[in-house]
Each structure stands twice: as C-alpha cells, then as structure tokens.
Amino acid sequence: MVRLAALAAQARREHMLPAVLQSLRPQVDRLCVYLNGWNHVPACVRELADEHVLAKENTGAERKFHWADRWEGIYCSTDDDLIYPADYVQRMVDAVRSKGGKAIATVHGRVYLGRPETVNQVAPMGIGHYDKHVPCDRPVNHGGTGVMAWDASQLKIPTEFPAQNMADLQVAVWAQQHRVPMWLLAHEVGWVKTVARLDPDGLFRTSQREGHKRRNSLLEQQGSRAPWRLFEV
C-alpha cells in the first residue's frame, strides 16, 4: 500500500526541518510539506519533498491534513519537531492493516470517558506518551496527530477544521462523531525522538499558559452531545 507523510512546518523551526525530513524520506512514497508562514522554500524541502505549499500566513497545524482528501493509501500526519525511526512508517502501516483500515493508529494518546470538562480529566492510566514506554497496544479516543496514520481510502478525515492549532482534539471529536476507533501502539522510550523538547512557544505550552480554555471548551461541547467513548473494530 502506498504511503504518504505530510507535515505543517513553522518557519521558526527551519533549523530542525532537514533532520525531520531525512528521517521520513526513505520510508514513504510521497513526502509533502506545508510551509506555514514562510516567505521562501528551504533547500531541504526542494531536495527531499515531493510536493510543498508555500503559505505566507500561518494557518495552523491542521494544514498537515492538506493532502488527505486526494490520497488513496496510508496517510501519516507528522510534526516538524520529531525524528522518526527507520521502522516507524512500516509499523504504522501494519497497525492500520491489522484493523482492516477501519481505525486510526497513533503513538501518543489519551482516554476521555463520560463528559469531561477539562483536558486534565483523563481516565486512570489513560495517557500514553510518544517518548515514554507504552507496554501494549490499546484503544484511546484522543490521539496525537504528529504520530498518526490511517487508510485515507477508507477514513475521510477532514482537511479543514473550524479552529486553528487544535488538530489533535478536532480529529478526536471527528472520530467520536463518526465512531472511528483509535489505536495506541506499544513502543519503547525514545522510539520517536523530539528535537524541540518543552518548546515554550509550542502549541501545548501555549495552550497550557492560557489554561487550555479553547481545548476545554471544545471537549465540553462534544461531551454535551454524547459521552466520550472508546470504539473498537
């Protein structure tokens, strides 16, 4: 099955981008980069990417889904601050195939149950972090879109979302509304590596400083429609 990896890159992380792209290039048939808020195309993108979009305005992390509606194979949404191991894409492909293409695979996730009002109201033992040990595969309902894959011929994750820089939660809400399972893969510490640890200007830290107000609001909105659930294939 053909494989595509796509990411939305911020200009302030230009120095990180060569290593990120080099880790993905040998693993995929097509590598796509959305240059979010750039005024030039860096050399590493010209050299390593099959396709890119140059956008002077940064319109959010959701741009990593830009190619999803025109792809008919495995779609890996990735991040501009992660280094992916040599077996990463194959493991994601295997995980998607093991569920018949009917589930989203991820390496970072959490579980919400019932009607949580804040992102901190997670089920006991419900968090699996991409750079910490996860001993076994298990279902989640909020996955990390920087370490996510799905069969784009079967699951039509939107390419546009109403809010900016809440990609993980907006995909989670979409999956709840369409009863799409998410599957967290077992992995060892350091399997996926970060090159921007505890980035003070990263999306999570920025949201944290704001008290996660936007995320909490979206989480509560979904809970008002129906309780958060775990789905399985």
C-alpha positions, -999 to +999 in steps of 0.1 A: +000+000+000+014+034-010+024+057+019+024+095+022+038+116+050+027+152+054+036+179+079+030+216+085+063+233+092+068+265+111+094+290+098+109+293+133+119+256+132+137+258+099+169+245+115+151+213+126+135+205+093+163+188+074+166+161+101+129+156+103+125+152+065+156+129+063+140+106+088+108+102+068+121+103+032+132+067+028+100+054+044+074+069+021+063+070-015+054+107-012+066+134+012+046+166+014+054+198+033+030+227+041+053+257+048+031+276+073+041+313+074+072+312+052+085+336+026+109+311+010+113+274+003+142+259+022+167+238+004+158+207+023+122+209+011+133+214-025+157+184-022+136+159-001+099+167-006+077+156-035+053+185-030+051+216-010+028+246-004+043+279+004+020+300+025+030+334+039+003+332+065+005+306+093-030+290+093-023+263+119-012+228+125-043+215+107-025+221+074-008+187+079-041+172+066-039+193+034-034+163+011-057+138+029-087+141+006-067+133-026-047+103-013-058+067-015-032+049+006-017+052+041-016+088+052+009+097+080+004+130+096+037+141+112+053+170+130+082+194+123+099+187+156+101+149+156+127+124+143+110+092+132+128+058+135+136+037+104+107+013+111+081+039+120+060+040+088+061+002+084+048-002+120+021+023+114+011+006+082+010-028+099-012-013+127-037+002+102-038-031+083-044-051+114-076-032+119-087-036+083-082+001+077-111+010+099-091+025+128-066+054+132-032+044+145-012+067+168+018+066+191+005+093+215-029+094+231-053+096+260-087+084+271-116+105+280-147+089+294-181+103+301-185+141+299-151+157+309-150+194+313-112+199+311-084+181+292-070+171+326-100+148+333-084+117+318-093+081+326-070+064+351-038+052+334-053+068+303-023+086+289+003+071+265+031+095+255+051+091+223+085+094+241+076+072+271+073+035+274+039+021+263+039-016+271+010-028+250-014-017+222-046-003+235-076+019+224-077+056+230-100+083+219-077+113+216-046+107+195-015+128+187-017+139+151+021+143+148+024+105+152-008+093+135-017+072+104-048+059+087-060+045+054-072+075+035-092+054+011-115+044+039-113+071+066-121+106+053-106+128+080-113+164+070-087+186+055-103+217+070-113+224+107-131+254+123-103+262+148-066+267+144-039+248+163-062+222+179-056+194+154-054+166+179-087+174+197-105+183+165-096+149+150-107+133+182-141+150+181-145+139+144-137+103+154-162+104+182-189+117+159-181+091+132-175+062+157-140+057+144-116+037+167-082+050+176-054+026+185-023+035+205+008+014+196+031-001+221+066+014+219+098+019+239+112+051+254+129+072+227+115+053+197+103+086+183+126+115+193+119+152+197+142+180+187+122+207+204+116+193+239+095+216+261+093+242+234+079+273+253+063+285+221+049+251+211+012+245+208+008+226+241+028+251+262+009+280+247-024+263+254-012+255+289-004+291+296-040+300+285-054+274+309-064+252+279-095+274+275-101+266+239-094+229+243-116+226+273-145+244+255-143+220+225-140+190+248-171+201+268-190+208+236-185+173+224-194+159+258-227+178+257-236+160+225-227+125+237-204+109+263-169+103+252-164+066+244-138+041+233-146+024+200-131-009+187-131-025+153 
